Amino acid sequence: MAATAALGAVCESPDAAALVQTHYALLLASLAMRVGTAQGSAAVAAAAGYAAGVTAEAGAEAALRAFVERSGDKAARRALDANDGWSRLASDDYTDALTALIAAVAESRPAVRSALFECVAPYCKGNFVEQRCVAVVVIGELVQHTPVTDADNLLARLVQALLAALIDPPLKRFALRGLGNVVTAGEDAVNHYAPTVLDALTSSMEHADESIVLEAMGGLSKVFSLVEEARVQPILVNICHRIRPAFGKLNDGIRAEAFRLFGTLARFGDGAQADAFYEQWHANLPLLVLHAADDARGVVDACREALGRLAPLARDDGMTALLTGRHLRAGRSLQFAEFLDDFATAFIAAYPRRVNPLANAFVDQFHSQWDTIKGNAAAAVARLLHNVPVETRPSFHINAMLIARALVTLLADRSPAVRRSVAGAMALLHTY
Protein backbone atom coordinates (compact mmCIF):
# COMPACT_ATOMS: atom_id res chain seq x y z
CA MET A 1 0.00 0.00 0.00
CA ALA A 2 2.86 2.35 0.80
CA ALA A 3 4.46 1.84 -2.62
CA THR A 4 1.13 2.43 -4.36
CA ALA A 5 0.58 5.62 -2.35
CA ALA A 6 4.11 6.79 -3.19
CA LEU A 7 3.53 6.22 -6.91
CA GLY A 8 0.26 8.11 -6.69
CA ALA A 9 2.01 11.00 -4.91
CA VAL A 10 4.67 11.14 -7.64
CA CYS A 11 1.98 11.32 -10.32
CA GLU A 12 0.26 14.15 -8.48
CA SER A 13 3.36 16.34 -8.84
CA PRO A 14 3.31 18.69 -11.87
CA ASP A 15 7.02 17.97 -12.29
CA ALA A 16 6.22 14.34 -13.11
CA ALA A 17 4.42 15.11 -16.40
CA ALA A 18 7.42 14.28 -18.62
CA LEU A 19 8.22 11.16 -16.58
CA VAL A 20 4.65 9.91 -16.93
CA GLN A 21 4.73 10.37 -20.70
CA THR A 22 8.11 8.64 -21.04
CA HIS A 23 7.12 5.62 -18.97
CA TYR A 24 3.41 5.63 -19.78
CA ALA A 25 3.11 1.92 -20.64
CA LEU A 26 5.11 0.75 -17.63
CA LEU A 27 3.17 2.93 -15.19
CA LEU A 28 -0.20 1.94 -16.63
CA ALA A 29 0.69 -1.76 -16.51
CA SER A 30 1.93 -1.46 -12.93
CA LEU A 31 -1.20 0.33 -11.75
CA ALA A 32 -3.48 -2.10 -13.59
CA MET A 33 -1.70 -4.95 -11.82
CA ARG A 34 -2.15 -3.20 -8.50
CA VAL A 35 -5.88 -2.81 -9.14
CA GLY A 36 -6.02 -6.57 -9.59
CA THR A 37 -3.94 -7.60 -6.60
CA ALA A 38 -5.78 -5.13 -4.35
CA GLN A 39 -9.10 -6.94 -4.81
CA GLY A 40 -10.67 -8.16 -1.59
CA SER A 41 -8.59 -5.95 0.68
CA ALA A 42 -11.62 -4.01 1.93
CA ALA A 43 -12.95 -7.05 3.77
CA VAL A 44 -9.52 -7.73 5.25
CA ALA A 45 -9.16 -4.11 6.38
CA ALA A 46 -12.60 -4.11 7.99
CA ALA A 47 -11.80 -7.31 9.88
CA ALA A 48 -8.54 -5.76 11.10
CA GLY A 49 -10.33 -2.65 12.36
CA TYR A 50 -8.88 -0.12 9.92
CA ALA A 51 -10.81 3.07 9.27
CA ALA A 52 -13.27 3.01 6.38
CA GLY A 53 -11.61 3.86 3.09
CA VAL A 54 -8.13 2.75 4.19
CA THR A 55 -7.84 -0.15 1.77
CA ALA A 56 -5.51 -1.28 -0.97
CA GLU A 57 -8.37 -0.92 -3.46
CA ALA A 58 -8.89 2.74 -2.55
CA GLY A 59 -5.13 3.34 -2.78
CA ALA A 60 -4.91 1.70 -6.20
CA GLU A 61 -7.83 3.75 -7.49
CA ALA A 62 -6.33 6.99 -6.15
CA ALA A 63 -2.95 6.25 -7.74
CA LEU A 64 -4.53 5.36 -11.08
CA ARG A 65 -6.64 8.51 -10.97
CA ALA A 66 -3.53 10.61 -10.34
CA PHE A 67 -1.74 8.90 -13.23
CA VAL A 68 -4.62 9.50 -15.63
CA GLU A 69 -4.87 13.15 -14.64
CA ARG A 70 -1.12 13.76 -14.90
CA SER A 71 -0.93 12.03 -18.30
CA GLY A 72 -3.63 14.29 -19.63
CA ASP A 73 -5.24 11.27 -21.28
CA LYS A 74 -8.80 12.46 -21.86
CA ALA A 75 -9.86 9.19 -23.50
CA ALA A 76 -8.77 7.18 -20.46
CA ARG A 77 -10.54 9.57 -18.11
CA ARG A 78 -13.77 9.38 -20.14
CA ALA A 79 -13.59 5.57 -20.14
CA LEU A 80 -13.44 5.42 -16.35
CA ASP A 81 -15.91 8.25 -15.79
CA ALA A 82 -18.48 6.36 -17.85
CA ASN A 83 -20.60 3.55 -16.37
CA ASP A 84 -19.27 4.17 -12.85
CA GLY A 85 -15.85 2.89 -13.93
CA TRP A 86 -13.86 4.26 -10.99
CA SER A 87 -15.95 2.52 -8.36
CA ARG A 88 -16.03 -0.71 -10.39
CA LEU A 89 -12.24 -0.89 -10.07
CA ALA A 90 -12.86 -2.00 -6.48
CA SER A 91 -15.61 -4.49 -7.32
CA ASP A 92 -15.99 -7.92 -8.85
CA ASP A 93 -16.38 -6.10 -12.20
CA TYR A 94 -12.88 -4.64 -12.06
CA THR A 95 -11.85 -6.52 -15.21
CA ASP A 96 -14.64 -4.80 -17.16
CA ALA A 97 -13.47 -1.39 -15.96
CA LEU A 98 -9.89 -2.23 -16.93
CA THR A 99 -11.09 -3.46 -20.33
CA ALA A 100 -12.75 -0.10 -20.99
CA LEU A 101 -9.59 1.70 -19.90
CA ILE A 102 -7.26 -0.36 -22.12
CA ALA A 103 -9.64 0.04 -25.08
CA ALA A 104 -9.48 3.81 -24.72
CA VAL A 105 -5.69 3.84 -24.38
CA ALA A 106 -5.14 1.48 -27.32
CA GLU A 107 -7.26 3.71 -29.53
CA SER A 108 -5.86 7.06 -28.41
CA ARG A 109 -2.21 5.96 -28.02
CA PRO A 110 -1.47 3.28 -30.64
CA ALA A 111 2.29 3.79 -30.13
CA VAL A 112 2.14 2.30 -26.62
CA ARG A 113 0.39 -0.96 -27.56
CA SER A 114 3.56 -2.97 -28.08
CA ALA A 115 5.25 -1.58 -24.97
CA LEU A 116 2.13 -2.26 -22.91
CA PHE A 117 2.14 -5.88 -24.08
CA GLU A 118 5.80 -6.27 -23.15
CA CYS A 119 5.05 -4.92 -19.68
CA VAL A 120 2.11 -7.22 -18.90
CA ALA A 121 3.19 -10.39 -20.74
CA PRO A 122 5.47 -11.70 -17.94
CA TYR A 123 2.53 -11.54 -15.54
CA CYS A 124 0.63 -14.18 -17.54
CA LYS A 125 2.66 -16.56 -15.36
CA GLY A 126 2.55 -14.41 -12.23
CA ASN A 127 2.28 -15.86 -8.75
CA PHE A 128 -1.10 -14.25 -8.06
CA VAL A 129 -4.28 -15.11 -9.94
CA GLU A 130 -5.23 -11.44 -10.15
CA GLN A 131 -1.93 -10.62 -11.87
CA ARG A 132 -2.53 -13.28 -14.47
CA CYS A 133 -6.14 -12.19 -14.98
CA VAL A 134 -5.20 -8.55 -15.49
CA ALA A 135 -2.44 -9.52 -17.93
CA VAL A 136 -4.79 -11.62 -20.06
CA VAL A 137 -7.55 -8.98 -19.92
CA VAL A 138 -5.12 -6.36 -21.19
CA ILE A 139 -3.76 -8.63 -23.92
CA GLY A 140 -7.25 -9.66 -25.01
CA GLU A 141 -8.33 -6.05 -25.39
CA LEU A 142 -5.13 -5.14 -27.26
CA VAL A 143 -6.08 -7.78 -29.85
CA GLN A 144 -9.19 -5.76 -30.63
CA HIS A 145 -7.13 -2.68 -31.46
CA THR A 146 -4.09 -4.16 -33.21
CA PRO A 147 -4.04 -4.29 -37.02
CA VAL A 148 -2.47 -7.26 -38.74
CA THR A 149 -0.09 -4.86 -40.49
CA ASP A 150 1.83 -3.92 -37.34
CA ALA A 151 5.54 -4.12 -38.23
CA ASP A 152 6.52 -5.84 -34.97
CA ASN A 153 4.10 -8.74 -35.54
CA LEU A 154 2.27 -7.72 -32.37
CA LEU A 155 -1.00 -9.44 -33.25
CA ALA A 156 0.71 -12.84 -33.57
CA ARG A 157 2.37 -12.41 -30.18
CA LEU A 158 -0.93 -11.39 -28.59
CA VAL A 159 -2.75 -14.42 -29.98
CA GLN A 160 0.01 -16.77 -28.88
CA ALA A 161 -0.14 -15.39 -25.35
CA LEU A 162 -3.90 -15.94 -25.23
CA LEU A 163 -3.63 -19.49 -26.54
CA ALA A 164 -1.05 -20.27 -23.86
CA ALA A 165 -3.37 -18.83 -21.19
CA LEU A 166 -6.19 -21.24 -22.06
CA ILE A 167 -4.69 -23.99 -19.87
CA ASP A 168 -5.00 -21.82 -16.74
CA PRO A 169 -8.64 -22.21 -15.54
CA PRO A 170 -9.03 -18.72 -13.99
CA LEU A 171 -7.78 -17.15 -17.23
CA LYS A 172 -9.75 -19.19 -19.75
CA ARG A 173 -12.78 -16.91 -19.91
CA PHE A 174 -10.67 -13.83 -20.59
CA ALA A 175 -8.48 -15.67 -23.08
CA LEU A 176 -11.51 -16.80 -25.08
CA ARG A 177 -12.87 -13.26 -25.11
CA GLY A 178 -9.56 -12.01 -26.45
CA LEU A 179 -9.42 -14.68 -29.16
CA GLY A 180 -12.88 -13.65 -30.32
CA ASN A 181 -11.59 -10.09 -30.70
CA VAL A 182 -9.31 -11.18 -33.56
CA VAL A 183 -12.17 -10.41 -35.96
CA THR A 184 -11.40 -6.70 -35.67
CA ALA A 185 -8.08 -7.32 -37.42
CA GLY A 186 -9.98 -8.24 -40.57
CA GLU A 187 -10.82 -11.23 -42.73
CA ASP A 188 -7.23 -12.19 -43.53
CA ALA A 189 -6.29 -12.35 -39.85
CA VAL A 190 -9.41 -14.36 -38.99
CA ASN A 191 -8.65 -16.93 -41.69
CA HIS A 192 -4.99 -17.09 -40.69
CA TYR A 193 -5.78 -17.89 -37.07
CA ALA A 194 -9.02 -19.80 -37.78
CA PRO A 195 -7.74 -23.35 -37.10
CA THR A 196 -6.46 -22.62 -33.61
CA VAL A 197 -9.08 -20.02 -32.66
CA LEU A 198 -12.03 -22.13 -33.82
CA ASP A 199 -10.66 -25.17 -32.02
CA ALA A 200 -10.25 -23.23 -28.78
CA LEU A 201 -13.73 -21.70 -28.96
CA THR A 202 -15.67 -24.80 -30.05
CA SER A 203 -14.00 -27.03 -27.46
CA SER A 204 -15.22 -24.65 -24.73
CA MET A 205 -18.89 -24.64 -25.73
CA GLU A 206 -19.74 -27.48 -23.35
CA HIS A 207 -17.61 -26.34 -20.41
CA ALA A 208 -19.06 -26.70 -16.91
CA ASP A 209 -18.47 -23.00 -16.21
CA GLU A 210 -21.31 -21.07 -17.86
CA SER A 211 -19.27 -17.86 -18.07
CA ILE A 212 -16.78 -19.73 -20.26
CA VAL A 213 -19.58 -21.14 -22.42
CA LEU A 214 -20.94 -17.63 -22.89
CA GLU A 215 -17.56 -16.26 -23.97
CA ALA A 216 -16.99 -19.20 -26.33
CA MET A 217 -20.33 -18.73 -28.07
CA GLY A 218 -19.92 -14.97 -28.27
CA GLY A 219 -16.48 -15.41 -29.79
CA LEU A 220 -17.74 -17.94 -32.34
CA SER A 221 -20.55 -15.62 -33.41
CA LYS A 222 -17.97 -12.94 -34.17
CA VAL A 223 -15.54 -15.28 -35.94
CA PHE A 224 -18.30 -16.85 -38.06
CA SER A 225 -19.22 -13.42 -39.38
CA LEU A 226 -15.89 -13.22 -41.24
CA VAL A 227 -14.18 -16.59 -41.56
CA GLU A 228 -14.19 -18.19 -44.99
CA GLU A 229 -16.74 -20.93 -45.58
CA ALA A 230 -14.19 -23.64 -46.29
CA ARG A 231 -12.96 -23.37 -42.69
CA VAL A 232 -16.40 -24.11 -41.24
CA GLN A 233 -18.03 -26.53 -43.66
CA PRO A 234 -16.28 -29.68 -42.27
CA ILE A 235 -17.40 -28.91 -38.71
CA LEU A 236 -20.77 -27.30 -39.45
CA VAL A 237 -23.03 -30.14 -38.31
CA ASN A 238 -20.82 -30.86 -35.29
CA ILE A 239 -21.22 -27.25 -34.18
CA CYS A 240 -25.01 -27.53 -34.58
CA HIS A 241 -25.01 -30.55 -32.27
CA ARG A 242 -22.88 -28.71 -29.72
CA ILE A 243 -25.18 -25.67 -29.76
CA ARG A 244 -28.48 -27.48 -29.27
CA PRO A 245 -28.12 -28.38 -25.54
CA ALA A 246 -27.61 -24.68 -24.78
CA PHE A 247 -31.13 -23.89 -26.06
CA GLY A 248 -32.41 -25.42 -22.83
CA LYS A 249 -30.07 -23.65 -20.39
CA LEU A 250 -31.62 -21.74 -17.50
CA ASN A 251 -29.08 -18.97 -18.02
CA ASP A 252 -30.86 -16.42 -20.24
CA GLY A 253 -27.57 -15.12 -21.62
CA ILE A 254 -26.40 -18.55 -22.78
CA ARG A 255 -29.81 -19.34 -24.27
CA ALA A 256 -29.81 -16.09 -26.23
CA GLU A 257 -26.21 -16.52 -27.38
CA ALA A 258 -26.94 -20.09 -28.51
CA PHE A 259 -29.86 -19.02 -30.70
CA ARG A 260 -27.84 -16.12 -32.07
CA LEU A 261 -24.90 -18.41 -32.82
CA PHE A 262 -27.13 -20.85 -34.70
CA GLY A 263 -28.39 -17.92 -36.76
CA THR A 264 -24.86 -16.95 -37.76
CA LEU A 265 -24.39 -20.42 -39.23
CA ALA A 266 -26.86 -19.48 -41.97
CA ARG A 267 -23.89 -17.98 -43.77
CA PHE A 268 -22.58 -21.50 -44.37
CA GLY A 269 -25.91 -23.20 -45.00
CA ASP A 270 -25.84 -23.24 -48.80
CA GLY A 271 -22.40 -24.76 -49.33
CA ALA A 272 -21.17 -28.33 -49.41
CA GLN A 273 -23.15 -29.15 -46.25
CA ALA A 274 -26.37 -27.53 -47.51
CA ASP A 275 -28.58 -30.63 -47.16
CA ALA A 276 -27.21 -31.53 -43.74
CA PHE A 277 -27.67 -28.00 -42.45
CA TYR A 278 -31.20 -27.90 -43.90
CA GLU A 279 -32.05 -30.84 -41.64
CA GLN A 280 -30.53 -29.01 -38.68
CA TRP A 281 -32.65 -26.00 -39.60
CA HIS A 282 -35.80 -28.10 -39.37
CA ALA A 283 -34.63 -29.81 -36.18
CA ASN A 284 -34.16 -26.49 -34.38
CA LEU A 285 -37.04 -24.55 -35.96
CA PRO A 286 -39.60 -25.63 -33.28
CA LEU A 287 -37.42 -24.23 -30.49
CA LEU A 288 -36.76 -21.01 -32.40
CA VAL A 289 -40.50 -20.51 -32.87
CA LEU A 290 -41.41 -21.24 -29.25
CA HIS A 291 -38.64 -19.09 -27.78
CA ALA A 292 -39.57 -16.19 -30.04
CA ALA A 293 -42.06 -15.55 -27.22
CA ASP A 294 -39.66 -16.38 -24.36
CA ASP A 295 -39.88 -14.55 -21.02
CA ALA A 296 -36.33 -13.20 -21.50
CA ARG A 297 -36.15 -10.21 -23.84
CA GLY A 298 -32.62 -11.09 -24.94
CA VAL A 299 -33.74 -14.57 -25.99
CA VAL A 300 -36.68 -13.14 -27.95
CA ASP A 301 -34.40 -10.76 -29.83
CA ALA A 302 -31.88 -13.53 -30.55
CA CYS A 303 -34.59 -15.86 -31.92
CA ARG A 304 -36.01 -13.15 -34.16
CA GLU A 305 -32.55 -12.35 -35.44
CA ALA A 306 -31.76 -16.02 -36.06
CA LEU A 307 -35.05 -16.72 -37.85
CA GLY A 308 -34.43 -13.74 -40.12
CA ARG A 309 -30.93 -14.92 -40.98
CA LEU A 310 -32.07 -18.49 -41.59
CA ALA A 311 -35.12 -17.53 -43.66
CA PRO A 312 -33.33 -17.62 -47.06
CA LEU A 313 -32.48 -21.29 -46.42
CA ALA A 314 -36.13 -22.33 -46.01
CA ARG A 315 -36.32 -23.54 -49.63
CA ASP A 316 -39.79 -22.05 -49.86
CA ASP A 317 -40.75 -18.51 -50.80
CA GLY A 318 -43.78 -18.46 -48.53
CA MET A 319 -41.82 -19.49 -45.44
CA THR A 320 -39.01 -17.07 -46.27
CA ALA A 321 -41.52 -14.24 -46.61
CA LEU A 322 -43.11 -15.13 -43.27
CA LEU A 323 -39.82 -15.24 -41.36
CA THR A 324 -38.65 -11.92 -42.81
CA GLY A 325 -42.05 -10.25 -42.64
CA ARG A 326 -43.90 -8.05 -40.19
CA HIS A 327 -44.30 -10.58 -37.36
CA LEU A 328 -40.61 -10.79 -36.47
CA ARG A 329 -39.59 -7.27 -37.39
CA ALA A 330 -37.26 -5.71 -34.81
CA GLY A 331 -39.00 -3.39 -32.39
CA ARG A 332 -42.45 -4.79 -33.14
CA SER A 333 -44.51 -6.44 -30.43
CA LEU A 334 -45.11 -10.05 -31.46
CA GLN A 335 -48.73 -11.16 -31.62
CA PHE A 336 -47.87 -14.77 -30.96
CA ALA A 337 -51.24 -16.39 -31.75
CA GLU A 338 -51.43 -14.56 -35.07
CA PHE A 339 -47.83 -15.48 -35.86
CA LEU A 340 -48.50 -19.16 -35.06
CA ASP A 341 -51.50 -19.17 -37.39
CA ASP A 342 -49.51 -17.72 -40.27
CA PHE A 343 -46.54 -19.97 -39.48
CA ALA A 344 -48.72 -23.09 -39.47
CA THR A 345 -50.32 -22.17 -42.78
CA ALA A 346 -46.95 -21.51 -44.43
CA PHE A 347 -45.36 -24.64 -42.95
CA ILE A 348 -48.19 -26.95 -44.02
CA ALA A 349 -48.04 -25.61 -47.57
CA ALA A 350 -44.25 -25.81 -47.77
CA TYR A 351 -43.47 -29.06 -45.96
CA PRO A 352 -46.50 -31.35 -45.76
CA ARG A 353 -44.34 -34.39 -44.95
CA ARG A 354 -42.77 -32.60 -42.00
CA VAL A 355 -46.01 -31.57 -40.28
CA ASN A 356 -46.22 -34.68 -38.10
CA PRO A 357 -42.57 -34.44 -36.90
CA LEU A 358 -43.12 -30.75 -36.14
CA ALA A 359 -46.24 -31.55 -34.11
CA ASN A 360 -44.31 -34.17 -32.13
CA ALA A 361 -41.48 -31.68 -31.53
CA PHE A 362 -43.97 -29.22 -30.07
CA VAL A 363 -45.44 -31.92 -27.83
CA ASP A 364 -41.93 -32.74 -26.57
CA GLN A 365 -41.79 -29.22 -25.17
CA PHE A 366 -44.75 -29.94 -22.89
CA HIS A 367 -41.96 -31.10 -20.52
CA SER A 368 -40.06 -27.80 -20.75
CA GLN A 369 -38.71 -26.29 -17.55
CA TRP A 370 -40.42 -22.99 -18.41
CA ASP A 371 -44.16 -22.51 -18.02
CA THR A 372 -44.20 -20.00 -20.86
CA ILE A 373 -42.66 -22.50 -23.28
CA LYS A 374 -45.13 -25.20 -22.20
CA GLY A 375 -47.99 -22.84 -22.95
CA ASN A 376 -46.41 -21.76 -26.23
CA ALA A 377 -45.97 -25.40 -27.25
CA ALA A 378 -49.62 -26.19 -26.53
CA ALA A 379 -50.74 -23.21 -28.57
CA ALA A 380 -48.32 -24.05 -31.38
CA VAL A 381 -49.35 -27.68 -31.83
CA ALA A 382 -53.03 -26.73 -31.69
CA ARG A 383 -52.62 -23.99 -34.31
CA LEU A 384 -50.70 -26.41 -36.50
CA LEU A 385 -53.38 -29.10 -36.35
CA HIS A 386 -56.18 -26.56 -36.67
CA ASN A 387 -54.76 -25.30 -39.98
CA VAL A 388 -54.40 -28.74 -41.57
CA PRO A 389 -57.25 -28.95 -44.17
CA VAL A 390 -59.97 -31.35 -43.04
CA GLU A 391 -60.21 -33.08 -46.40
CA THR A 392 -56.48 -33.95 -46.53
CA ARG A 393 -55.84 -34.75 -42.85
CA PRO A 394 -55.44 -38.52 -43.34
CA SER A 395 -52.47 -37.95 -45.66
CA PHE A 396 -50.56 -36.15 -42.89
CA HIS A 397 -50.58 -39.23 -40.61
CA ILE A 398 -51.01 -37.12 -37.49
CA ASN A 399 -51.72 -39.04 -34.29
CA ALA A 400 -54.34 -36.62 -33.00
CA MET A 401 -55.33 -38.95 -30.17
CA LEU A 402 -51.78 -39.01 -28.80
CA ILE A 403 -51.58 -35.22 -28.95
CA ALA A 404 -54.97 -34.86 -27.28
CA ARG A 405 -53.87 -37.12 -24.43
CA ALA A 406 -50.70 -35.07 -23.97
CA LEU A 407 -52.81 -31.89 -23.80
CA VAL A 408 -55.15 -33.46 -21.24
CA THR A 409 -52.13 -34.43 -19.13
CA LEU A 410 -50.79 -30.88 -19.39
CA LEU A 411 -54.14 -29.59 -18.07
CA ALA A 412 -52.99 -30.84 -14.67
CA ASP A 413 -49.94 -28.54 -14.70
CA ARG A 414 -49.47 -26.48 -11.53
CA SER A 415 -49.29 -23.22 -13.52
CA PRO A 416 -52.60 -21.42 -14.19
CA ALA A 417 -51.03 -19.79 -17.24
CA VAL A 418 -50.17 -23.20 -18.73
CA ARG A 419 -53.65 -24.55 -18.01
CA ARG A 420 -55.18 -21.49 -19.64
CA SER A 421 -53.04 -21.99 -22.76
CA VAL A 422 -53.97 -25.68 -22.93
CA ALA A 423 -57.68 -24.89 -22.63
CA GLY A 424 -57.40 -22.44 -25.50
CA ALA A 425 -55.46 -24.99 -27.53
CA MET A 426 -58.01 -27.75 -27.01
CA ALA A 427 -60.79 -25.44 -28.15
CA LEU A 428 -59.12 -25.30 -31.58
CA LEU A 429 -59.22 -29.07 -32.00
CA HIS A 430 -63.00 -29.58 -31.88
CA THR A 431 -63.05 -30.90 -35.46
CA TYR A 432 -60.79 -33.84 -34.63
MOZI-V195738 format. One record per residue. N is the residue number from 1. RES is the residue in three letters. SS is DSSP state (H for helix, E for strand, C for the rest). Layout:
BEGIN
n res ss
N RES SS
N RES SS
END
This chain:
BEGIN
n res ss
1 MET C
2 ALA H
3 ALA H
4 THR H
5 ALA H
6 ALA H
7 LEU H
8 GLY H
9 ALA H
10 VAL H
11 CYS H
12 GLU H
13 SER C
14 PRO H
15 ASP H
16 ALA H
17 ALA H
18 ALA H
19 LEU H
20 VAL H
21 GLN H
22 THR H
23 HIS C
24 TYR H
25 ALA H
26 LEU H
27 LEU H
28 LEU H
29 ALA H
30 SER H
31 LEU H
32 ALA H
33 MET H
34 ARG H
35 VAL H
36 GLY H
37 THR H
38 ALA C
39 GLN C
40 GLY C
41 SER H
42 ALA H
43 ALA H
44 VAL H
45 ALA H
46 ALA H
47 ALA H
48 ALA H
49 GLY C
50 TYR C
51 ALA C
52 ALA C
53 GLY C
54 VAL C
55 THR C
56 ALA H
57 GLU H
58 ALA H
59 GLY H
60 ALA H
61 GLU H
62 ALA H
63 ALA H
64 LEU H
65 ARG H
66 ALA H
67 PHE H
68 VAL H
69 GLU H
70 ARG H
71 SER H
72 GLY C
73 ASP C
74 LYS H
75 ALA H
76 ALA H
77 ARG H
78 ARG H
79 ALA H
80 LEU H
81 ASP H
82 ALA H
83 ASN H
84 ASP H
85 GLY H
86 TRP H
87 SER H
88 ARG H
89 LEU C
90 ALA C
91 SER C
92 ASP C
93 ASP C
94 TYR H
95 THR H
96 ASP H
97 ALA H
98 LEU H
99 THR H
100 ALA H
101 LEU H
102 ILE H
103 ALA H
104 ALA H
105 VAL H
106 ALA H
107 GLU H
108 SER H
109 ARG C
110 PRO H
111 ALA H
112 VAL H
113 ARG H
114 SER H
115 ALA H
116 LEU H
117 PHE H
118 GLU H
119 CYS H
120 VAL H
121 ALA H
122 PRO H
123 TYR H
124 CYS H
125 LYS H
126 GLY C
127 ASN C
128 PHE C
129 VAL H
130 GLU H
131 GLN H
132 ARG H
133 CYS H
134 VAL H
135 ALA H
136 VAL H
137 VAL H
138 VAL H
139 ILE H
140 GLY H
141 GLU H
142 LEU H
143 VAL H
144 GLN C
145 HIS C
146 THR C
147 PRO C
148 VAL C
149 THR C
150 ASP C
151 ALA C
152 ASP C
153 ASN C
154 LEU H
155 LEU H
156 ALA H
157 ARG H
158 LEU H
159 VAL H
160 GLN H
161 ALA H
162 LEU H
163 LEU H
164 ALA H
165 ALA H
166 LEU C
167 ILE C
168 ASP C
169 PRO H
170 PRO H
171 LEU H
172 LYS H
173 ARG H
174 PHE H
175 ALA H
176 LEU H
177 ARG H
178 GLY H
179 LEU H
180 GLY H
181 ASN H
182 VAL H
183 VAL H
184 THR H
185 ALA H
186 GLY C
187 GLU H
188 ASP H
189 ALA H
190 VAL H
191 ASN H
192 HIS H
193 TYR H
194 ALA H
195 PRO H
196 THR H
197 VAL H
198 LEU H
199 ASP H
200 ALA H
201 LEU H
202 THR H
203 SER C
204 SER C
205 MET C
206 GLU C
207 HIS C
208 ALA C
209 ASP C
210 GLU H
211 SER H
212 ILE H
213 VAL H
214 LEU H
215 GLU H
216 ALA H
217 MET H
218 GLY H
219 GLY H
220 LEU H
221 SER H
222 LYS H
223 VAL H
224 PHE H
225 SER C
226 LEU C
227 VAL C
228 GLU C
229 GLU H
230 ALA H
231 ARG H
232 VAL H
233 GLN H
234 PRO C
235 ILE C
236 LEU H
237 VAL H
238 ASN H
239 ILE H
240 CYS H
241 HIS H
242 ARG H
243 ILE H
244 ARG H
245 PRO H
246 ALA H
247 PHE H
248 GLY H
249 LYS C
250 LEU C
251 ASN C
252 ASP H
253 GLY H
254 ILE H
255 ARG H
256 ALA H
257 GLU H
258 ALA H
259 PHE H
260 ARG H
261 LEU H
262 PHE H
263 GLY H
264 THR H
265 LEU H
266 ALA H
267 ARG H
268 PHE H
269 GLY C
270 ASP C
271 GLY C
272 ALA C
273 GLN C
274 ALA H
275 ASP H
276 ALA H
277 PHE H
278 TYR H
279 GLU H
280 GLN H
281 TRP H
282 HIS H
283 ALA H
284 ASN H
285 LEU H
286 PRO H
287 LEU H
288 LEU H
289 VAL H
290 LEU H
291 HIS H
292 ALA C
293 ALA C
294 ASP C
295 ASP C
296 ALA C
297 ARG H
298 GLY H
299 VAL H
300 VAL H
301 ASP H
302 ALA H
303 CYS H
304 ARG H
305 GLU H
306 ALA H
307 LEU H
308 GLY H
309 ARG H
310 LEU H
311 ALA H
312 PRO H
313 LEU H
314 ALA C
315 ARG C
316 ASP C
317 ASP H
318 GLY H
319 MET H
320 THR H
321 ALA H
322 LEU H
323 LEU H
324 THR C
325 GLY C
326 ARG H
327 HIS H
328 LEU H
329 ARG C
330 ALA C
331 GLY C
332 ARG C
333 SER C
334 LEU C
335 GLN C
336 PHE H
337 ALA H
338 GLU H
339 PHE H
340 LEU H
341 ASP H
342 ASP H
343 PHE H
344 ALA H
345 THR H
346 ALA H
347 PHE H
348 ILE H
349 ALA H
350 ALA H
351 TYR C
352 PRO H
353 ARG H
354 ARG H
355 VAL H
356 ASN H
357 PRO H
358 LEU H
359 ALA H
360 ASN H
361 ALA H
362 PHE H
363 VAL H
364 ASP H
365 GLN H
366 PHE H
367 HIS H
368 SER C
369 GLN C
370 TRP C
371 ASP H
372 THR H
373 ILE H
374 LYS H
375 GLY H
376 ASN H
377 ALA H
378 ALA H
379 ALA H
380 ALA H
381 VAL H
382 ALA H
383 ARG H
384 LEU H
385 LEU H
386 HIS H
387 ASN C
388 VAL C
389 PRO C
390 VAL H
391 GLU H
392 THR H
393 ARG H
394 PRO H
395 SER H
396 PHE H
397 HIS C
398 ILE C
399 ASN C
400 ALA H
401 MET H
402 LEU H
403 ILE H
404 ALA H
405 ARG H
406 ALA H
407 LEU H
408 VAL H
409 THR H
410 LEU H
411 LEU C
412 ALA C
413 ASP C
414 ARG C
415 SER C
416 PRO H
417 ALA H
418 VAL H
419 ARG H
420 ARG H
421 SER H
422 VAL H
423 ALA H
424 GLY H
425 ALA H
426 MET H
427 ALA H
428 LEU C
429 LEU C
430 HIS C
431 THR C
432 TYR C
END
